[in-house]
Amino acid sequence: ASRVPLPEPLLRLESEGLVGKVVNSAPFVEDFSVEDVLETYLMRLALESPAAHLAAVNHCSSIIGGLQRLCQRMTRSAEAGDLEKFDSADYQFHLGIVEASMNRRLTGAYNLSHIQVTEALGGLRALKRLLADTTASEHGRVIYAIDTGDGEAAERATYQHVCRTMQKHGKPSRREDLLWNN
């Protein structure tokens, strides 16, 4: 395996807004404001909704069992207060749907947006506490729509789920208010 010079990965992280740099100083991990988190969720909203639509119309029913198991793992993790396991299962759930879209660019963009949200929320335990039953029921609607091949319902259920998650993380700006009223 070849080694990549360290400046290249740092430049990439800097361009993605994850690492900051001050002249004559070491690079540092950027702090994220609530607005940064909401903007990143808007990006996820734009990616995940069409991905769920594609997963449904591509008849990706083979992922249904795995998604259901991930929902069960999220519920158990939330009940045990293990937010790291909850977050991991939630990420795997959403990534599974995005990957089922069979669109590699959507998948790549989704991975970047998830990294930003995870970093931004890393130290904010209170914001990470999502209601397990609400998340599970919202995920259940997405699973059902994908399983029945209903692209519009999958897109709508995913859109509503990401919007509700955004609402739990802070007060939306006027732009998000417009999106949520659709």
C-alpha positions in Angstrom: 0.0 0.0 0.0 1.3 3.4 -0.9 1.2 6.3 1.6 -0.6 9.5 0.9 1.2 12.7 2.1 -0.6 14.2 5.1 -1.2 17.6 3.5 -3.5 16.2 0.8 -6.1 14.7 3.3 -6.0 17.8 5.4 -6.6 20.0 2.4 -9.6 17.8 1.5 -11.0 18.0 5.1 -10.5 21.7 5.0 -12.4 22.0 1.7 -15.2 20.0 3.2 -15.4 22.4 6.2 -14.4 19.8 8.7 -10.9 21.1 9.5 -9.9 24.7 10.0 -6.5 26.3 9.6 -4.9 29.5 10.9 -1.6 30.8 9.5 1.4 29.5 11.5 -0.8 27.2 13.5 -1.7 23.5 13.5 -5.0 22.4 11.8 -8.0 22.0 14.1 -11.4 20.4 14.0 -14.1 23.0 13.2 -16.9 23.7 15.6 -20.3 23.5 14.2 -23.2 25.9 14.9 -26.8 24.8 15.0 -27.2 26.6 11.6 -24.3 24.4 10.2 -26.1 21.3 11.4 -29.4 22.5 9.9 -27.8 23.3 6.6 -26.2 19.8 6.6 -29.6 18.2 7.3 -31.0 20.2 4.3 -28.4 18.6 2.2 -29.4 15.2 3.6 -33.0 16.0 2.9 -32.1 16.7 -0.8 -30.2 13.4 -1.0 -32.2 10.9 1.0 -35.7 11.6 -0.3 -34.9 10.8 -3.9 -32.7 7.9 -2.8 -35.7 6.3 -1.0 -37.8 6.8 -4.2 -35.1 5.1 -6.3 -34.8 2.2 -3.8 -38.6 1.6 -4.0 -38.8 1.8 -7.8 -35.7 -0.3 -8.1 -37.6 -3.0 -6.2 -34.9 -3.4 -3.5 -37.1 -5.5 -1.3 -34.0 -7.6 -0.5 -32.9 -4.9 2.0 -36.2 -4.9 4.0 -35.1 -7.6 6.6 -31.9 -5.8 7.3 -33.6 -2.4 7.7 -36.1 -4.0 10.1 -33.3 -5.5 12.2 -31.6 -2.1 12.3 -34.8 -0.5 13.6 -34.9 -3.1 16.3 -31.3 -2.4 17.2 -32.0 1.3 17.4 -34.9 0.7 19.8 -32.9 -1.5 22.1 -29.9 0.9 22.0 -32.2 3.9 22.8 -33.8 2.0 25.7 -30.4 1.1 27.1 -29.2 4.7 26.7 -26.4 3.7 24.3 -26.5 6.6 21.9 -23.4 5.5 20.0 -25.0 2.2 19.0 -28.2 4.0 18.2 -26.4 6.5 16.0 -24.5 3.6 14.3 -27.6 1.6 13.5 -29.4 4.8 12.4 -26.6 5.6 10.0 -26.5 2.0 8.7 -30.3 2.3 8.1 -30.1 5.4 6.1 -27.0 4.4 4.2 -28.7 1.1 3.3 -31.5 3.0 1.7 -29.2 5.4 -0.1 -27.1 2.5 -1.4 -30.2 0.7 -2.6 -30.8 3.7 -4.8 -28.0 2.2 -6.9 -26.7 5.8 -7.5 -23.1 6.1 -6.5 -23.0 9.9 -6.6 -26.0 10.1 -4.2 -24.1 7.6 -1.9 -20.9 9.6 -2.0 -22.7 12.8 -1.2 -24.7 11.2 1.6 -21.5 9.9 3.2 -20.1 13.4 3.3 -23.2 14.9 4.8 -23.4 12.2 7.5 -19.8 12.8 8.5 -20.6 16.5 8.9 -23.7 15.9 11.0 -21.9 13.3 13.2 -19.0 15.7 13.9 -21.3 18.6 14.6 -23.4 16.6 17.1 -20.6 14.7 18.7 -20.4 16.7 21.8 -24.1 17.6 22.0 -25.7 14.6 23.8 -28.9 16.4 24.6 -29.5 17.1 20.9 -28.7 13.4 20.0 -31.5 12.0 22.1 -34.2 11.1 19.6 -37.4 9.4 20.7 -36.9 5.7 19.7 -40.6 5.0 19.2 -41.0 8.0 16.9 -37.9 7.1 14.9 -38.9 3.5 14.6 -42.4 4.3 13.4 -41.0 6.9 10.9 -38.5 4.3 9.7 -41.3 1.7 9.5 -43.2 3.9 7.0 -40.1 4.2 4.8 -39.6 0.4 4.9 -43.2 -0.3 4.0 -43.1 2.1 1.0 -39.9 0.6 -0.3 -41.2 -2.9 0.2 -44.4 -2.2 -1.7 -42.4 -0.4 -4.5 -44.2 2.9 -3.9 -41.5 5.5 -4.8 -43.6 8.5 -4.0 -44.6 7.3 -0.6 -40.9 6.3 0.2 -39.8 9.8 -0.8 -42.5 11.5 1.2 -41.9 9.4 4.3 -38.1 10.0 4.2 -38.7 13.7 3.6 -41.0 13.9 6.6 -38.6 11.9 8.8 -35.5 14.0 8.0 -37.6 17.2 8.6 -38.8 16.0 12.0 -35.2 15.2 12.9 -34.1 18.7 11.9 -36.9 20.1 14.1 -35.5 18.2 17.1 -32.1 19.8 16.5 -33.0 23.4 16.6 -35.3 26.2 15.4 -35.4 26.3 11.6 -34.8 29.3 9.6 -37.4 30.7 7.2 -36.0 28.6 4.4 -36.6 25.4 6.4 -40.1 26.6 7.4 -41.0 26.7 3.8 -39.7 23.2 3.2 -41.6 21.8 6.2 -44.9 23.2 5.2 -45.0 21.2 1.9 
